Amino acid sequence: MLKKCTIIYNQPGEGALEDELDVLEQADHIAAHLAELGIEVARKGFTSDFLNEMSALVAEKPDFVFNLVESISNKGELNYFVPALLNVNSIPYSGNPHDAIFLTTSKVIASRMMKLAGIRTAEFLFPSEFKKLVPGKRYIIKPIWEDGSLGITSDSVFYYEPGYEEKFRGLSDSHWFIEEFIDGREFNLSMLAGPEGPEIMPTAEIVFVGYDESRPRIIDFKAKWEMDTFEYENTVRDFPGEKLSRGLENSLRETAMKCWQLFGLRGYARVDMRADSNENVFVVEVNANPCISPEGGFVSATKQGNYKFTEVLSRIINDLNR
């Protein structure tokens, strides 16, 4: 019987922005509901001293860990270190295994894997390959390893013309890539483990209200985190239900399920997709261990699916990595 849980998370540094501080709200939300399930909860923040922090965690002997670590020292590419160490020390933990976290955090590796599996993603190249960019074509430049729209602004979307490459010439291929921009509708499908396999929650659509041609329809950093901005106020989550065509709904769900199986996802996940004018579905990002704050997309989708948060946590706990 699981009675003791330690919630672990990346400890926000001094002067941390909202995207980092959000993990503390997630920890509060989870702790309150684990207590409702009769589980004793402790918390531990992880920093660049994660090896010593892991040793202290091992000594505490929790029955399991709820893993909210999204980065180490604000570096997304290191987020799989902690679940790997949990594996080494045989501590059960929530959410996705370390290999799934690594593979999906790298948007480049994930895109290559999906293409090989027959899952549509936008074509991409690296900044050093700018000579392959097609004049007049629309692109978006993204960080490879970061989530939460970190590093993405309205200027990230551009029509390429010769000379534009000066704006990203200094960006490294190890941390940035350039993707063809899919100008279409955006959808999020949240997935929750269950006794019969993963269950897909009701489809969410991101609606860009009042966006004209001067504003690219994307969820940039402002839209996600900066209150009192046009982007934040006018990027709205909707659950279209039967307003979606049957064909598009099926394509979204089939694609999400293929992603779960391809990456060996567990516990919970969210797949972000865009559909072009012909309802062709492209995966934008696979989010292993997505944000689980009260107002976030994943929890909103589970509410739409009529799940209480204690039920969601029970499903996740029943699918621990052991």
C-alpha positions as CSV (number, residue, x, y, z in Angstrom):
1,M,0.0,0.0,0.0
2,L,1.4,3.4,-1.0
3,K,1.3,5.7,1.9
4,K,4.3,8.1,1.6
5,C,5.0,10.3,-1.4
6,T,7.6,12.9,-2.0
7,I,6.7,15.5,-4.7
8,I,9.9,16.5,-6.5
9,Y,10.2,19.6,-8.7
10,N,12.8,21.9,-10.2
11,Q,13.5,24.5,-7.5
12,P,12.9,28.0,-9.1
13,G,15.9,30.3,-8.8
14,E,16.0,33.8,-7.6
15,G,14.0,36.1,-9.9
16,A,12.3,33.2,-11.6
17,L,9.6,34.0,-14.2
18,E,6.1,32.7,-14.2
19,D,6.9,29.7,-16.3
20,E,9.3,28.4,-13.6
21,L,7.1,29.4,-10.6
22,D,4.2,27.5,-12.1
23,V,5.7,24.2,-10.8
24,L,5.1,25.4,-7.2
25,E,1.4,25.8,-7.9
26,Q,1.4,22.3,-9.4
27,A,3.0,20.9,-6.3
28,D,0.4,22.6,-4.0
29,H,-2.5,21.3,-6.1
30,I,-1.1,17.7,-6.1
31,A,-0.2,17.7,-2.4
32,A,-3.7,18.8,-1.4
33,H,-5.4,16.0,-3.4
34,L,-2.9,13.3,-2.4
35,A,-3.8,14.1,1.2
36,E,-7.5,13.5,0.3
37,L,-6.4,10.0,-0.9
38,G,-4.8,9.4,2.6
39,I,-1.2,9.7,1.3
40,E,1.4,11.4,3.5
41,V,3.2,14.1,1.4
42,A,6.7,15.6,1.5
43,R,8.3,17.9,-1.0
44,K,11.8,18.4,-2.3
45,G,13.1,20.9,-4.8
46,F,16.0,19.9,-7.1
47,T,18.8,22.2,-8.2
48,S,22.2,21.8,-9.9
49,D,23.1,19.9,-6.7
50,F,20.7,17.1,-7.7
51,L,23.1,14.2,-7.0
52,N,23.3,15.1,-3.3
53,E,19.6,15.9,-3.3
54,M,18.8,12.5,-4.7
55,S,20.9,10.8,-2.0
56,A,18.8,12.6,0.6
57,L,15.7,11.5,-1.1
58,V,16.8,7.9,-1.1
59,A,17.5,8.1,2.6
60,E,13.9,9.3,3.2
61,K,12.6,6.1,1.7
62,P,9.3,7.4,0.2
63,D,6.9,4.7,-1.2
64,F,6.9,6.7,-4.5
65,V,7.8,10.0,-6.0
66,F,5.5,12.4,-7.9
67,N,7.9,13.7,-10.5
68,L,7.4,17.4,-11.5
69,V,11.0,18.0,-12.5
70,E,10.9,20.0,-15.8
71,S,14.5,21.1,-16.0
72,I,17.7,21.4,-14.0
73,S,19.2,24.9,-13.6
74,N,16.5,26.0,-16.1
75,K,18.0,23.6,-18.8
76,G,15.3,21.5,-20.3
77,E,17.7,19.0,-21.9
78,L,18.7,17.8,-18.4
79,N,15.2,16.9,-17.2
80,Y,15.6,13.2,-17.7
81,F,18.5,13.0,-15.3
82,V,16.3,12.8,-12.2
83,P,14.0,9.9,-13.4
84,A,17.1,8.1,-14.6
85,L,18.5,8.3,-11.0
86,L,15.1,7.2,-9.6
87,N,15.4,4.1,-11.8
88,V,19.0,3.5,-10.5
89,N,17.8,3.7,-6.9
90,S,14.6,1.6,-7.5
91,I,12.2,4.4,-6.4
92,P,8.8,4.2,-8.1
93,Y,7.8,7.5,-9.8
94,S,4.8,9.0,-11.5
95,G,4.4,9.9,-15.1
96,N,6.7,9.1,-18.0
97,P,9.9,7.0,-17.9
98,H,13.2,8.8,-18.4
99,D,13.7,7.6,-22.0
100,A,10.3,8.9,-23.1
101,I,11.0,12.2,-21.4
102,F,14.4,12.6,-23.2
103,L,13.0,11.6,-26.6
104,T,10.0,13.9,-26.4
105,T,11.9,16.9,-24.9
106,S,14.1,17.0,-28.0
107,K,11.7,18.3,-30.6
108,V,14.1,17.3,-33.3
109,I,14.6,13.6,-32.2
110,A,10.8,13.4,-31.6
111,S,10.0,14.7,-35.1
112,R,12.4,12.3,-36.8
113,M,10.9,9.4,-34.9
114,M,7.4,10.4,-35.8
115,K,8.2,10.8,-39.5
116,L,9.7,7.2,-39.5
117,A,6.5,6.0,-37.9
118,G,4.3,7.7,-40.5
119,I,3.1,10.5,-38.2
120,R,3.0,13.9,-39.9
121,T,5.2,16.6,-38.6
122,A,6.4,19.8,-40.3
123,E,9.6,19.7,-42.2
124,F,12.6,21.3,-40.4
125,L,16.2,22.2,-40.8
126,F,18.9,23.9,-38.6
127,P,20.1,27.5,-38.6
128,S,23.3,26.5,-40.3
129,E,21.3,25.1,-43.2
130,F,19.6,28.5,-44.0
131,K,20.6,28.2,-47.7
132,K,17.9,25.5,-48.0
133,L,15.1,28.0,-46.9
134,V,12.7,28.9,-49.7
135,P,12.1,32.6,-50.4
136,G,8.5,33.6,-49.7
137,K,7.8,30.5,-47.6
138,R,6.7,30.9,-43.9
139,Y,8.7,29.3,-41.1
140,I,9.0,29.3,-37.3
141,I,12.2,29.1,-35.3
142,K,12.0,27.2,-32.1
143,P,14.3,26.1,-29.2
144,I,14.9,22.3,-29.4
145,W,14.8,21.5,-25.7
146,E,12.5,24.0,-24.0
147,D,8.8,23.8,-23.3
148,G,6.2,26.3,-22.0
149,S,6.8,28.4,-25.1
150,L,10.1,29.6,-23.7
151,G,12.0,31.5,-26.4
152,I,9.0,31.8,-28.7
153,T,7.7,35.3,-29.6
154,S,5.6,36.7,-32.5
155,D,8.9,37.4,-34.3
156,S,9.7,33.6,-34.3
157,V,7.3,33.3,-37.3
158,F,8.7,34.8,-40.5
159,Y,8.5,34.7,-44.3
160,Y,12.0,34.0,-45.5
161,E,13.8,36.4,-47.8
162,P,17.6,36.3,-48.5
163,G,19.3,38.3,-45.8
164,Y,16.8,37.3,-43.1
165,E,19.3,34.6,-41.9
166,E,21.3,37.4,-40.2
167,K,18.7,37.3,-37.4
168,F,19.5,33.7,-36.4
169,R,23.1,33.3,-37.7
170,G,24.5,33.1,-34.2
171,L,22.0,30.5,-33.0
172,S,23.5,27.0,-32.5
173,D,22.2,23.9,-34.2
174,S,22.3,22.1,-30.9
175,H,19.6,24.3,-29.4
176,W,17.5,25.8,-32.3
177,F,15.7,24.5,-35.3
178,I,13.6,26.1,-38.1
179,E,10.3,24.4,-39.0
180,E,7.8,25.0,-41.8
181,F,4.9,26.9,-40.3
182,I,1.6,25.1,-40.4
183,D,-1.0,27.9,-40.5
184,G,-4.1,26.2,-39.3
185,R,-6.2,25.3,-36.3
186,E,-4.5,24.2,-33.1
187,F,-5.6,21.3,-30.9
188,N,-4.5,19.7,-27.7
189,L,-5.3,16.1,-26.8
190,S,-4.7,15.1,-23.2
191,M,-4.2,11.4,-22.4
192,L,-4.6,9.6,-19.1
193,A,-3.5,6.0,-18.3
194,G,-6.3,3.6,-17.4
195,P,-6.9,-0.1,-16.8
196,E,-7.7,-0.7,-20.4
197,G,-4.9,1.5,-21.7
198,P,-4.6,5.2,-22.3
199,E,-7.9,7.2,-22.4
200,I,-8.1,10.3,-24.5
201,M,-9.9,13.3,-22.9
202,P,-12.2,15.6,-24.9
203,T,-10.4,17.5,-27.7
204,A,-9.4,21.0,-26.8
205,E,-9.0,23.7,-29.5
206,I,-6.9,26.8,-29.0
207,V,-8.8,29.8,-30.5
208,F,-7.0,32.9,-31.5
209,V,-9.6,35.7,-31.0
210,G,-9.2,38.9,-33.0
211,Y,-5.8,37.9,-34.5
212,D,-5.3,39.7,-37.8
213,E,-2.6,39.0,-40.4
214,S,0.0,41.0,-38.4
215,R,-0.2,38.4,-35.5
216,P,0.8,34.8,-36.1
217,R,-1.6,32.4,-34.6
218,I,0.7,30.7,-32.1
219,I,0.9,30.2,-28.4
220,D,4.0,32.3,-27.7
221,F,5.4,33.1,-24.3
222,K,3.1,36.1,-23.9
223,A,0.0,34.1,-24.7
224,K,1.0,31.5,-22.1
225,W,2.4,33.5,-19.2
226,E,2.1,37.3,-19.5
227,M,-1.2,38.6,-18.1
228,D,-2.7,41.8,-19.4
229,T,-1.3,41.3,-22.9
230,F,-3.4,41.0,-26.0
231,E,-2.0,37.5,-26.6
232,Y,-2.8,36.2,-23.1
233,E,-6.4,37.6,-23.1
234,N,-7.2,36.5,-26.6
235,T,-5.8,33.0,-26.8
236,V,-8.7,30.9,-25.6
237,R,-9.1,27.2,-24.9
238,D,-12.4,25.7,-26.3
239,F,-13.9,22.2,-26.3
240,P,-15.7,22.1,-29.7
241,G,-17.2,18.6,-29.2
242,E,-19.6,17.8,-32.0
243,K,-18.7,21.0,-33.9
244,L,-15.6,19.1,-35.1
245,S,-15.9,17.0,-38.2
246,R,-15.9,13.3,-37.6
247,G,-12.9,12.9,-39.9
248,L,-10.8,15.5,-38.1
249,E,-11.7,14.2,-34.7
250,N,-10.7,10.7,-35.7
251,S,-7.4,11.8,-37.2
252,L,-6.5,13.8,-34.0
253,R,-7.3,10.8,-31.7
254,E,-5.6,8.3,-33.9
255,T,-2.5,10.5,-34.1
256,A,-2.4,11.0,-30.3
257,M,-2.7,7.3,-29.7
258,K,0.1,6.5,-32.1
259,C,2.3,9.0,-30.2
260,W,1.6,7.3,-26.9
261,Q,2.6,4.0,-28.3
262,L,5.6,5.2,-30.3
263,F,7.3,6.9,-27.3
264,G,6.2,4.4,-24.7
265,L,4.3,7.0,-22.7
266,R,2.9,6.3,-19.2
267,G,0.7,8.0,-16.6
268,Y,-0.4,11.1,-18.5
269,A,0.6,13.2,-21.5
270,R,-0.6,15.8,-23.9
271,V,-0.2,15.9,-27.7
272,D,-0.3,19.3,-29.4
273,M,-1.3,19.3,-33.1
274,R,-2.3,21.6,-35.9
275,A,-4.6,20.9,-38.8
276,D,-4.2,22.6,-42.2
277,S,-7.0,23.7,-44.4
278,N,-7.4,20.2,-45.8
279,E,-7.7,18.8,-42.2
280,N,-4.3,17.1,-42.5
281,V,-3.0,16.7,-38.9
282,F,0.6,17.6,-37.9
283,V,2.1,17.0,-34.5
284,V,3.6,20.1,-33.0
285,E,4.8,18.6,-29.8
286,V,4.5,15.6,-27.5
287,N,4.3,16.7,-23.9
288,A,5.4,13.9,-21.5
289,N,4.4,15.0,-17.9
290,P,2.5,18.1,-19.1
291,C,1.6,21.0,-16.7
292,I,-0.9,19.7,-14.2
293,S,-1.8,23.0,-12.5
294,P,-5.5,23.7,-11.8
295,E,-6.1,26.0,-14.8
296,G,-3.7,24.2,-17.2
297,G,-4.8,22.4,-20.4
298,F,-4.4,18.9,-19.0
299,V,-6.6,19.4,-15.9
300,S,-9.1,21.4,-17.9
301,A,-9.5,18.5,-20.3
302,T,-9.9,16.0,-17.5
303,K,-12.6,18.2,-16.0
304,Q,-14.3,18.3,-19.3
305,G,-14.2,14.5,-19.2
306,N,-15.9,14.6,-15.8
307,Y,-12.9,13.3,-13.8
308,K,-12.3,14.6,-10.3
309,F,-8.6,15.4,-9.7
310,T,-8.3,12.7,-7.1
311,E,-9.4,10.2,-9.8
312,V,-6.8,11.6,-12.2
313,L,-4.1,11.2,-9.5
314,S,-5.3,7.6,-8.8
315,R,-4.9,6.7,-12.4
316,I,-1.4,8.2,-12.6
317,I,-0.4,6.4,-9.4
318,N,-1.7,3.1,-10.7
319,D,0.7,3.5,-13.7
320,L,3.9,4.2,-11.8
321,N,7.4,3.4,-13.2
322,R,8.8,0.7,-10.9
